[in-house]
Amino acid sequence: MDVKQFSNKVDFVQIVKLKGKVKTNISGSIDFMACNDRECLPPANQKFSIAVQ
């Protein structure tokens, strides 16, 4: 399993190109787990939806 580690803050950027001037939604989900120097929270999945106009 490929596991990445980020400290304090991270930004993930995805460029999206639309084929025309249409209103649409982009949706997906992200799996994550948060840890400190002693323990980790259980893995979680967060769904999202972004309106593109």
KEDREN-696131 format. One record per residue: residue in three letters; z, y, x of N, C-alpha, C in turn. Coordinates in steps of 0.001 Angstrom, whole numbers. Example, Ala and Ser with C-alpha at 12.3 -4.5 7.8 and 13.67 -1.06 7.14 Angstrom:
R_rest_n_w_n_v_n_u_ca_w_ca_v_ca_u_c_w_c_v_c_u
R_Ala_7800_-5690_13190_7800_-4500_12300_7800_-3300_13200
R_Ser_7080_-2250_12850_7140_-1060_13670_7870_30_12900
***
This chain:
R_rest_n_w_n_v_n_u_ca_w_ca_v_ca_u_c_w_c_v_c_u
R_Met_0_-1171_855_0_0_0_0_1232_899
R_Asp_-857_2172_601_-921_3433_1343_19_4435_680
R_Val_1088_4815_1382_2091_5723_832_2081_7015_1646
R_Lys_1982_8140_975_2015_9459_1618_3382_10083_1386
R_Gln_3812_10893_2339_5098_11578_2231_4871_13064_2401
R_Phe_5478_13861_1519_5396_15318_1573_6798_15881_1459
R_Ser_7095_16914_2220_8422_17528_2188_8342_18929_1605
R_Asn_9354_19306_839_9529_20634_248_8481_20969_-800
R_Lys_7213_21159_-427_6202_21579_-1389_4843_21027_-978
R_Val_4033_20674_-1980_2665_20235_-1723_1794_20679_-2892
R_Asp_559_21064_-2599_-422_21414_-3620_-1596_20451_-3502
R_Phe_-1983_19867_-4611_-3164_19019_-4665_-4237_19791_-5422
R_Val_-5420_19918_-4849_-6489_20723_-5443_-7703_19840_-5688
R_Gln_-8284_19930_-6875_-9511_19213_-7205_-10497_20217_-7794
R_Ile_-11666_20328_-7203_-12708_21221_-7712_-13499_20473_-8779
R_Val_-13696_21127_-9921_-14424_20537_-11042_-15604_21435_-11363
R_Lys_-16804_20849_-11430_-18000_21602_-11799_-18476_21100_-13151
R_Leu_-18691_22042_-14077_-19197_21696_-15400_-20703_21895_-15428
R_Lys_-21388_21105_-16250_-22847_21184_-16328_-23329_22327_-17205
R_Gly_-22461_22978_-17897_-22827_24087_-18767_-21586_24813_-19225
R_Lys_-21786_25830_-20041_-20643_26581_-20567_-20127_25882_-21816
R_Val_-19273_24918_-21593_-18672_24164_-22691_-17163_24181_-22529
R_Lys_-16470_24135_-23636_-15018_24001_-23599_-14700_22512_-23559
R_Thr_-13842_22126_-22664_-13488_20716_-22526_-12066_20584_-22002
R_Asn_-11575_19379_-21969_-10251_19081_-21423_-10396_18116_-20261
R_Ile_-9593_18306_-19255_-9494_17368_-18149_-8123_16733_-18259
R_Ser_-8089_15415_-18285_-6796_14735_-18415_-6701_13619_-17392
R_Gly_-5480_13249_-17107_-5230_12180_-16151_-3752_11909_-16062
R_Ser_-3368_11223_-15009_-1951_10950_-14790_-1694_10877_-13289
R_Ile_-446_11070_-12936_-29_10996_-11535_1220_10124_-11449
R_Asp_1235_9248_-10462_2403_8417_-10176_3138_9028_-8993
R_Phe_4463_9128_-9110_5231_9753_-8033_6631_9177_-7960
R_Met_7283_9446_-6834_8664_9051_-6632_9309_10109_-5742
R_Ala_10508_10532_-6071_11220_11555_-5303_12408_10921_-4579
R_Cys_12566_11313_-3309_13652_10764_-2488_14369_11887_-1747
R_Asn_15615_11628_-1394_16332_12491_-448_16721_11632_745
R_Asp_17627_12078_1569_17974_11314_2774_18833_10073_2487
R_Arg_19273_9872_1222_20124_8731_901_19535_7770_-114
R_Glu_18748_8279_-1066_18271_7418_-2143_16968_7948_-2736
R_Cys_16314_7096_-3536_15076_7470_-4225_15246_7276_-5728
R_Leu_14632_8154_-6483_14570_7970_-7928_13527_6898_-8219
R_Pro_13634_6219_-9352_12619_5211_-9689_11239_5874_-9821
R_Pro_10177_5129_-9522_8829_5689_-9689_8605_6140_-11123
R_Ala_7807_7191_-11286_7520_7732_-12614_6026_8018_-12727
R_Asn_5556_8098_-13957_4163_8412_-14248_4158_9610_-15182
R_Gln_3396_10654_-14835_3327_11862_-15657_1878_12094_-16065
R_Lys_1622_12114_-17377_281_12413_-17876_100_13921_-17974
R_Phe_-1149_14383_-17831_-1430_15814_-17963_-2772_16021_-18629
R_Ser_-2941_17197_-19192_-4200_17606_-19811_-4360_19104_-19596
R_Ile_-5532_19505_-19106_-5801_20907_-18816_-7034_21344_-19597
R_Ala_-6904_22412_-20371_-8040_22948_-21122_-8895_23808_-20186
R_Val_-10200_23523_-20161_-11152_24288_-19344_-12048_25059_-20297
R_Gln_-12098_26380_-20105_-12917_27216_-20997_-13965_27958_-20225
***
